[in-house]
């Protein structure tokens, strides 16, 4: 559509136009990351007509686009834990399928994933469940009537169109739909600091056994020493690498791109470029100093930064530092987690505050229900939490489990003709447990 040029200071006026209603579905999921895919599958398996939209041409979000090649938060993980399984249902099903295909395995307190194989597995799962996909698409406006969200305006190569839905699940990671709808949210800590993203990369032709035998304490010492000498200028000394299912390859999570606002495209662009500059420096460091990397090469660089924190949508319950470290349990709990408060704060270190032993906290259903807006459920790293609470609950284990709960709740609310905040949580919990979820 051509826009007549009518400038008024720093703005121009876009004429009004009619938009086509492209689809009308029971449940619309915005965001095809691990949480959104779990939500879509859960809703479709319960008989709903489900459409999932995502900005990329593939699924998996942070696990694939940002190449975070492991699921964190699926096991207990403190220094004195025994790495007990914390998730059931759909996330556990995903893990079992990856194991069966030889593209995933448990490694210490994490579950390592071949992110390329994971893309295909997610497509297969959604197709089998009957989920319709619309890729290469952004949600750009929320359609609200009487305080209830009725749909979204999407934009893609074909232009702008409308999708209407009985229930909408915001799994965008950034709380895009909730923010567009006017739900209250917070960003950053008390000083406005956001957790720093990481540009993840893989290295191939690595002698993995030798590399993994090299102590992390020595890697840290070398990072500090080479920075102090001026040979490198590393922004982080707490990173590491780990093996991935493909032979001879490791996943490197060492960079730190501070000061990036993940919902500001100008900031995100500069952060992405800086991330790739850091990949070059860290890869040279590994080649020169770490045994097993002598013949290694950069095999792949993530297509996006691994953004850890942007908007946190305020909900019926706000998960706090005290909830996490106190291993609190809730009557309306829908999943559990024991991931530490892992804060990639300003500076070279990473704050990690662990729970004791194999204890865990529960995530209440209220964290998924935004204030002020009805008809909307949120899931993934944008759920209702403080900065510290989000630093724990943001990872993929609880994210997938929350997604399954969101999908189930969306369908239950439609079938019982109540808004999501009025769902009978005891029945929802029973439904989830009946499907194998661990609460």
C-alpha positions, 0 to 999 in steps of 0.5 A, a space after each residue: 500500500 502506498 502512503 501519501 506523504 504528509 509530514 508533520 514534524 517527525 511523523 507522517 500520517 498513515 491512512 485508515 484502511 480495512 484489514 482482512 480477517 485471515 483466520 478465526 480460531 479457538 486459540 492463537 499462540 504468538 511465539 513459536 519458542 519452546 513455551 509457545 510450541 508446548 502451549 500450542 500442542 497442549 491446546 490442540 491435543 485437547 480438541 481446540 483449533 489452534 494457530 501459531 504465528 512466529 517471526 522466523 521461518 522455523 520453530 524453537 525460539 531461543 533454543 534454535 534461533 539463539 542456539 541455546 543448545 540445552 534445556 536448563 531447569 529440567 532437573 534439580 541443579 544445585 551444587 548438592 543436588 542429585 539432578 532429579 527430573 522436574 518436568 513431565 508432560 510435553 517437555 519430558 516427551 520432547 526430551 524422550 523423543 530427542 534421546 530416541 533419535 540420538 539428538 539429545 541427552 542428559 549432561 550433568 544438570 542440563 539436557 543437551 540438544 541438537 538445535 537443528 534436529 529440534 527444529 524438525 521435531 517441533 514441526 512434526 509434533 505440531 503437525 501431528 497435533 493439528 496445529 496450523 502454522 503461520 511463519 515469517 509473521 509479527 503481531 503488531 496490534 492487539 484488538 480489544 473489546 470491553 477489556 477482552 482481547 479478541 485478536 491481533 493484527 499481524 504483518 508479513 510479506 503479504 501485508 497486514 491482516 487480522 486473526 481473531 481468537 477465542 483465547 490468545 497465548 502470548 509466548 513471544 518472550 518479550 510480552 509483545 501482545 500483552 504490551 500492545 493490549 495495555 497490560 502493565 509490565 516492568 523492565 529491568 532491576 531497580 536501577 533499570 539494568 537488564 540481564 545481558 544477552 549472549 551470542 552463542 556459537 558452536 565450534 567443530 573439529 574439537 577433541 571434546 574429551 580433552 576439552 571437557 577435561 580442562 577445569 573451568 577454574 583454569 578457563 576462568 583464570 586464563 580469561 582474567 589473565 589475558 584480559 589483564 595483560 591486554 591481549 583480549 578485552 573480555 566482558 565476561 569471565 564466567 562462561 563455559 562450553 559444553 558438548 552437543 550431540 553432534 560428534 566433535 562439536 561444542 556449544 560455547 556460551 561465553 560472550 556478554 553483550 551488556 546494555 542491550 534493550 531487546 525490544 529496541 531494534 536499534 539497540 538489538 542491532 548494535 548488540 548483535 554486531 557486538 556479539 559477533 565481534 565477541 565470537 571472533 575473540 572468544 574463538 581465538 582464545 579457545 584455539 590458543 589456550 584450551 586443550 582440544 581446540 588446536 584444530 577447531 573452527 567456528 561451525 555456526 553462530 546464532 542468528 540472534 542474541 540470546 536475550 534473557 530479559 525484556 518485559 515482565 508482564 505483571 500478573 495475578 501473582 508476581 514471582 519473587 526472589 523470596 518465592 524462589 530461594 524459599 522453595 515456596 509451594 502454592 495451592 494454584 501451582 502449575 509447574 515447578 523449577 529449581 533453577 538458581 537466580 542466575 543474573 547476568 548482571 553488569 560486570 564480568 561475573 554472573 550471580 548464581 543463588 541456588 536452592 538447597 539439595 533437590 528442593 524446588 519452588 512452584 510457579 503459581 497459575 497467577 503468574 500466567 494471567 496479566 493484570 487488566 486484560 482478559 482473554 490473554 494468557 502469558 507464558 515463557 520468560 515474560 511471565 509475571 515476576 520480579 527481576 530476581 524471580 525472572 532470573 530463575 523462571 526464564 529458562 526452558 524447563 519451566 518455560 515448556 511446563 508453563 506453556 503446557 499449562 497455558 494451552 490447557 487453561 485456554 481450552 478449559 476456559 473456552 469449554 467452561 465459558 469463563 475467562 482464563 483468570 476464573 478457571 478452576 485451577 484444581 481442575 486444571 492441575 488435575 488435567 495437567 497431572 493426568 497428562 503426565 505433568 509434574 507439579 
